[in-house]
Amino acid sequence: MTDIATMKDFRTIYADTLIELAQEDSRVVVFEADLMSATGTKHFKELFPERSINCGVAEANMVGIASGLSSQGFIPFVNTFGCFATRRAYDQFFLSANYARQNVKLVGLDPGITAAFNGGTHMPFCDIALTRVIPDLVVVEPGDGWAVHHLTKAVYAHQGSVYVRLQRKGNPIFYDANQTFELGKGIIVRDGKDVTLVATGAVMLEQAILASQALEKENISAAVIDMHTIKPLDTELVLSYAKKTNAVVTCENAQMAGGLGSAVSEFLSEQYPTVVRRVGIQDLFGEVGTVEYLMKRFALTAGQIVQEAKDAIKRK
């Protein structure tokens, strides 16, 4: 495997990892909905043409076919934009894949504001909420290039359906080659004692780290947790840091309703009532713009996290 840090974007890392898996396991198949250039899987098709299936612009049918192949022992990775993966193919994924206890890995690309110039119609702000309510489904969002590589392997090894939110472009690096990743286990990126920042995905993990650094300059110690697996939530880690800091801020590139913030709030309200503030999309549709503009437009910035962290500390 090439050094992840030298690669240009997440989709290249993802596609190369699929190739690595396919070389080792003939059960790995890749499904596309006319988006191989966007998803980066063209090279996979060149190497494994008989295991690369383009279903055209028919996402629901694609998930249905993948579920059928799963029933015959294959391990399908199904790729399309997150808006189509969840909203358009939701019923098929819910019933044919999950209700039928199949082993379908559904990958929704360009989560949240990373859809950028594709605009509001292509921004899946609601995909975490939709997938969280599917029984036993695992929901994952890698935070950096190393996470993409290792979590793709973990998703492959998991017996059961998984939904992956995968940013296509960019390759921020927060870890090194020695970092381990396990589904359902968050990672402590920075320790702290005054407030806990729980983030998911590359966009918000970076902002949470920046917020923690800014708070440190004001003598506020902020822990940062990379909650790369949104479901099942690492409740043990959440509980330990809620007890340690008594103030939690969740950070997600998605609707707050039904998302990571909801998951954390629901758990803590029952197990250890704690001050929780949330940073995320606040009941809005997406729009066209650069990621930088959209971060400000939807208040997904380090500055917003700092503000919420200070408010959480005051409310202890």
C-alpha positions as CSV (number, residue, x, y, z in Angstrom):
1,M,0.0,0.0,0.0
2,T,1.4,3.4,-1.0
3,D,1.9,5.9,1.8
4,I,-1.6,7.3,2.5
5,A,-0.2,10.7,3.3
6,T,1.1,11.1,-0.3
7,M,-2.3,10.4,-1.9
8,K,-4.4,13.3,-3.3
9,D,-7.9,12.3,-2.1
10,F,-10.0,10.0,-0.1
11,R,-11.6,8.3,-3.2
12,T,-8.1,7.2,-4.4
13,I,-7.3,5.7,-1.0
14,Y,-10.8,4.0,-1.0
15,A,-10.5,2.6,-4.5
16,D,-6.9,1.3,-3.9
17,T,-8.1,-0.4,-0.7
18,L,-10.9,-2.1,-2.6
19,I,-8.3,-3.3,-5.1
20,E,-6.2,-4.7,-2.3
21,L,-9.2,-6.5,-0.8
22,A,-10.3,-7.8,-4.2
23,Q,-6.8,-9.2,-4.8
24,E,-7.2,-11.2,-1.6
25,D,-10.8,-12.2,-1.8
26,S,-12.8,-13.1,-5.0
27,R,-16.1,-12.3,-3.2
28,V,-15.5,-8.6,-3.3
29,V,-17.6,-6.9,-6.0
30,V,-18.1,-3.2,-6.8
31,F,-21.3,-1.6,-7.9
32,E,-21.6,1.8,-9.6
33,A,-24.4,4.1,-10.8
34,D,-22.6,5.7,-13.7
35,L,-20.2,7.5,-11.4
36,M,-16.9,5.7,-11.7
37,S,-15.0,8.9,-12.5
38,A,-16.5,10.5,-9.4
39,T,-16.0,7.6,-7.1
40,G,-12.5,6.8,-8.4
41,T,-13.1,3.1,-9.1
42,K,-12.2,3.1,-12.8
43,H,-8.9,1.3,-12.1
44,F,-10.8,-1.4,-10.1
45,K,-12.9,-2.0,-13.3
46,E,-9.7,-2.3,-15.4
47,L,-8.3,-4.9,-13.0
48,F,-11.5,-6.7,-12.2
49,P,-14.0,-6.2,-15.1
50,E,-16.1,-9.2,-14.1
51,R,-16.5,-7.9,-10.6
52,S,-17.3,-4.3,-11.5
53,I,-21.0,-3.8,-12.2
54,N,-22.4,-0.5,-13.5
55,C,-26.1,-0.3,-13.0
56,G,-26.6,3.1,-14.6
57,V,-28.6,5.8,-13.0
58,A,-30.8,3.3,-11.2
59,E,-29.6,3.4,-7.5
60,A,-32.5,1.5,-6.0
61,N,-32.1,-1.3,-8.5
62,M,-28.4,-1.3,-7.8
63,V,-28.9,-1.9,-4.1
64,G,-31.4,-4.6,-4.9
65,I,-29.0,-6.4,-7.2
66,A,-26.2,-6.0,-4.6
67,S,-28.4,-7.5,-2.0
68,G,-29.1,-10.5,-4.2
69,L,-25.4,-11.1,-4.8
70,S,-24.8,-10.8,-1.1
71,S,-27.3,-13.6,-0.5
72,Q,-25.0,-15.8,-2.7
73,G,-21.9,-15.1,-0.6
74,F,-20.5,-12.0,-2.4
75,I,-19.4,-8.9,-0.5
76,P,-20.7,-5.9,-2.5
77,F,-19.4,-2.4,-2.1
78,V,-22.1,-0.1,-3.5
79,N,-21.0,3.4,-4.5
80,T,-22.9,6.6,-5.3
81,F,-23.4,10.1,-4.0
82,G,-24.8,10.1,-0.4
83,C,-28.0,11.8,-1.5
84,F,-28.8,8.9,-3.8
85,A,-27.4,6.2,-1.6
86,T,-29.9,7.1,1.2
87,R,-32.8,9.1,-0.1
88,R,-33.3,7.4,-3.4
89,A,-32.4,3.8,-2.5
90,Y,-33.6,3.9,1.1
91,D,-36.4,1.3,0.9
92,Q,-34.2,-1.2,-1.0
93,F,-31.3,-0.7,1.5
94,F,-33.7,-1.0,4.4
95,L,-35.5,-4.1,3.3
96,S,-33.4,-6.0,0.7
97,A,-30.1,-5.4,2.5
98,N,-30.8,-4.9,6.2
99,Y,-34.1,-6.5,6.9
100,A,-32.9,-9.5,4.9
101,R,-29.7,-9.6,7.0
102,Q,-27.4,-9.3,4.0
103,N,-23.8,-8.0,3.8
104,V,-24.1,-4.9,1.7
105,K,-21.5,-2.1,2.1
106,L,-23.3,1.1,0.9
107,V,-20.9,4.0,0.4
108,G,-22.4,7.5,0.2
109,L,-20.0,10.0,-1.2
110,D,-19.8,13.8,-0.7
111,P,-21.5,13.9,2.7
112,G,-23.0,17.2,3.9
113,I,-21.4,20.3,2.6
114,T,-18.6,18.5,0.7
115,A,-21.0,18.2,-2.2
116,A,-20.0,21.9,-2.7
117,F,-20.9,23.0,-6.2
118,N,-23.4,20.2,-6.8
119,G,-25.6,22.2,-4.5
120,G,-28.5,21.6,-2.2
121,T,-30.1,18.7,-4.2
122,H,-26.9,16.7,-3.7
123,M,-26.2,17.5,-0.1
124,P,-27.2,14.6,2.1
125,F,-27.6,16.4,5.4
126,C,-30.2,13.8,6.5
127,D,-28.3,10.6,5.8
128,I,-27.1,10.0,9.3
129,A,-30.6,10.4,10.7
130,L,-32.0,8.0,8.0
131,T,-29.4,5.3,8.5
132,R,-29.2,5.5,12.3
133,V,-32.8,4.2,12.6
134,I,-32.1,1.0,10.6
135,P,-31.8,-1.8,13.1
136,D,-28.3,-3.3,13.5
137,L,-26.8,-1.1,10.7
138,V,-23.3,0.2,11.3
139,V,-22.8,3.8,10.3
140,V,-19.2,5.1,9.7
141,E,-17.5,8.3,8.6
142,P,-13.7,8.3,8.3
143,G,-11.8,11.3,9.5
144,D,-8.6,11.2,7.5
145,G,-6.7,9.2,4.8
146,W,-5.5,6.5,7.2
147,A,-9.0,6.1,8.6
148,V,-10.3,5.6,5.0
149,H,-7.9,2.8,4.4
150,H,-8.2,1.0,7.7
151,L,-12.0,1.5,8.2
152,T,-12.7,0.3,4.6
153,K,-10.9,-2.9,5.6
154,A,-12.9,-3.1,8.9
155,V,-16.1,-2.6,6.9
156,Y,-15.2,-5.4,4.6
157,A,-14.5,-7.7,7.6
158,H,-17.7,-6.9,9.4
159,Q,-20.5,-9.4,8.8
160,G,-23.5,-7.3,8.1
161,S,-24.6,-4.2,6.2
162,V,-22.7,-0.9,6.7
163,Y,-23.3,2.7,5.6
164,V,-20.2,4.7,5.0
165,R,-20.1,8.5,4.6
166,L,-17.1,9.1,2.4
167,Q,-15.7,12.5,1.5
168,R,-14.3,12.3,-2.1
169,K,-11.8,15.1,-2.3
170,G,-8.9,16.1,-0.1
171,N,-6.8,14.1,2.2
172,P,-6.3,15.7,5.6
173,I,-4.0,13.7,7.8
174,F,-4.4,13.6,11.5
175,Y,-3.0,10.1,12.2
176,D,0.1,8.2,11.3
177,A,0.6,4.7,9.9
178,N,0.6,3.1,13.4
179,Q,-2.9,4.3,14.3
180,T,-5.4,1.4,14.8
181,F,-9.1,1.7,14.0
182,E,-11.9,-0.5,15.2
183,L,-15.6,-0.2,14.3
184,G,-17.5,1.1,17.3
185,K,-14.5,2.5,19.1
186,G,-13.8,6.2,19.1
187,I,-10.3,7.6,19.2
188,I,-9.0,10.2,21.7
189,V,-7.2,12.7,19.4
190,R,-6.5,15.2,22.1
191,D,-7.0,14.8,25.9
192,G,-8.6,17.4,28.0
193,K,-10.4,18.0,31.3
194,D,-12.7,21.0,30.9
195,V,-14.9,20.1,27.9
196,T,-15.1,17.2,25.4
197,L,-15.5,17.8,21.6
198,V,-17.0,14.7,19.9
199,A,-16.5,15.0,16.1
200,T,-17.2,12.8,13.1
201,G,-15.8,13.1,9.6
202,A,-12.8,15.0,8.2
203,V,-14.5,18.4,8.0
204,M,-15.6,18.5,11.6
205,L,-12.6,16.6,13.1
206,E,-10.3,19.3,11.7
207,Q,-12.5,22.1,13.1
208,A,-12.7,20.4,16.5
209,I,-8.9,20.1,16.6
210,L,-8.5,23.8,15.7
211,A,-11.1,24.7,18.3
212,S,-9.3,22.7,20.9
213,Q,-6.0,24.5,20.1
214,A,-7.8,27.9,20.2
215,L,-9.4,27.1,23.6
216,E,-6.0,26.0,24.9
217,K,-4.7,29.6,24.3
218,E,-7.5,30.7,26.7
219,N,-6.4,28.1,29.3
220,I,-9.4,25.9,28.5
221,S,-8.5,22.2,28.2
222,A,-10.6,20.6,25.5
223,A,-10.5,16.9,24.7
224,V,-11.2,15.9,21.1
225,I,-12.7,12.5,20.2
226,D,-12.9,11.2,16.7
227,M,-16.2,9.3,16.7
228,H,-15.7,7.7,13.3
229,T,-18.4,5.1,14.0
230,I,-21.6,6.9,14.6
231,K,-23.5,3.7,15.1
232,P,-22.9,1.7,17.3
233,L,-21.8,4.7,19.4
234,D,-18.8,4.2,21.6
235,T,-20.9,4.7,24.8
236,E,-18.1,3.7,27.1
237,L,-15.8,6.4,25.8
238,V,-18.6,9.0,25.8
239,L,-19.6,8.2,29.3
240,S,-16.0,8.3,30.6
241,Y,-15.4,11.8,29.2
242,A,-18.8,13.1,30.2
243,K,-17.8,12.1,33.8
244,K,-14.4,13.6,33.3
245,T,-15.4,17.0,31.8
246,N,-19.2,17.3,32.5
247,A,-19.5,19.3,29.3
248,V,-19.8,17.9,25.8
249,V,-20.0,19.5,22.3
250,T,-20.8,17.3,19.3
251,C,-19.6,18.3,15.8
252,E,-21.1,16.9,12.6
253,N,-21.4,17.8,8.9
254,A,-25.0,16.8,8.9
255,Q,-28.4,17.7,10.3
256,M,-28.2,17.8,14.1
257,A,-31.7,16.2,14.3
258,G,-31.2,12.5,14.4
259,G,-27.4,12.7,13.9
260,L,-24.3,12.3,16.1
261,G,-25.5,15.0,18.5
262,S,-28.8,13.2,19.0
263,A,-27.1,9.9,19.6
264,V,-24.8,11.4,22.3
265,S,-27.6,13.3,23.9
266,E,-30.0,10.3,23.9
267,F,-27.4,8.2,25.6
268,L,-26.2,10.7,28.2
269,S,-29.8,11.8,29.1
270,E,-30.5,8.3,30.2
271,Q,-27.1,7.3,31.7
272,Y,-25.4,10.4,33.0
273,P,-27.2,13.7,32.4
274,T,-24.6,16.1,31.1
275,V,-24.5,19.6,29.5
276,V,-24.4,18.9,25.7
277,R,-24.2,21.5,23.0
278,R,-24.3,20.6,19.3
279,V,-22.7,22.0,16.2
280,G,-24.2,20.9,12.9
281,I,-26.8,21.7,10.3
282,Q,-29.7,23.4,11.9
283,D,-32.8,22.3,10.0
284,L,-31.7,23.8,6.6
285,F,-31.3,22.7,3.0
286,G,-28.0,22.8,1.3
287,E,-26.9,25.3,-1.3
288,V,-24.1,25.9,-3.9
289,G,-20.7,27.1,-2.7
290,T,-17.2,26.2,-1.8
291,V,-16.7,24.1,1.3
292,E,-15.0,27.1,3.0
293,Y,-18.1,29.3,2.3
294,L,-20.5,26.6,3.3
295,M,-18.7,26.0,6.6
296,K,-19.3,29.6,7.5
297,R,-22.8,29.7,6.0
298,F,-23.9,26.7,8.2
299,A,-21.8,27.6,11.2
300,L,-19.6,24.5,11.0
301,T,-16.4,26.3,12.1
302,A,-13.9,26.1,14.8
303,G,-15.1,29.5,16.0
304,Q,-18.6,28.1,16.4
305,I,-17.3,25.1,18.3
306,V,-15.3,27.4,20.7
307,Q,-18.5,29.4,21.3
308,E,-20.5,26.3,22.1
309,A,-17.7,24.9,24.3
310,K,-17.6,28.0,26.4
311,D,-21.4,28.0,26.8
312,A,-21.3,24.3,27.8
313,I,-18.7,25.0,30.5
314,K,-20.8,27.9,31.8
315,R,-23.8,25.6,32.1
316,K,-22.1,22.9,34.2
